[in-house]
Amino acid sequence: MLPGIGLFGTGNLVSVIVPFLREKGFKIEAIWSRTLSEAERVSKELNIPFFTNKIDDVLLRKDVDLIFIMCSPNLHAQIAVKALGIGKHVVCDKPAGLCQQEALKMVRASQYYPALISILNHSLRFLPAFIHMKKCLQDLYVGPKIHVIDVRVHMGSLIHTQYDWLCDNTMGGGVITLVGKYRGSLIHNTILWEVVLGK
């Protein structure tokens, strides 16, 4: 039997991932948001039976065994460490906190509970285009060394109709955090470091 899922966050990613998880047979049991009204709105839209604005209300549910953390990065480490400590599996969106210390707390918690799944989600690595690009580079399709990497990002404004964490770098927002993390992950995963360093 697949584990019941508790979601932290109500952003755009949630509306994409919930139908996908349900299609794979998972049951979404609970959703959390910073505000109760937002949690209620998304729970109604996505037909999720329980909503709350209290972290522990989701973590302590007996029908929730797997936590998806997709909220503002300033809460990632807090939720992940607490979830692992009470025996929940964790899938956390990037970044793993606001600083190295928060990321290390998450790593230590995952090492302390090795029987639990604890994953930092780097989903773009598995897109067919990037898998193909990685294979071409490994097969030396573009030659033995790459001297220039040009990454261009085209995106809309981060400014929404109302203020939220996406605009606040103290909460993990901003273009570098929101977009740069994906590009860095792709470059790291796609191109062999020996090639990048010219070894």
Secondary structure, 3 states (H helix, E strand, C coil): CCCCEEEECCCHHHHHHHHHHHHCCCCEEEEECCCHHHHHHHHHHHCCCEEECCHHHHHCCCCCCEEEECCCHHHHHHHHHHHHHCCCEEEECCCCCCCHHHHHHHHHHHHHCCCCCEEECCHHHHCHHHHHHHHHHHCCCCCCCCCCCCCCCCCCCCCCCCCCHHHCHHHCCCHHHHHHHHHHHHHHHHCCHHHHCCC
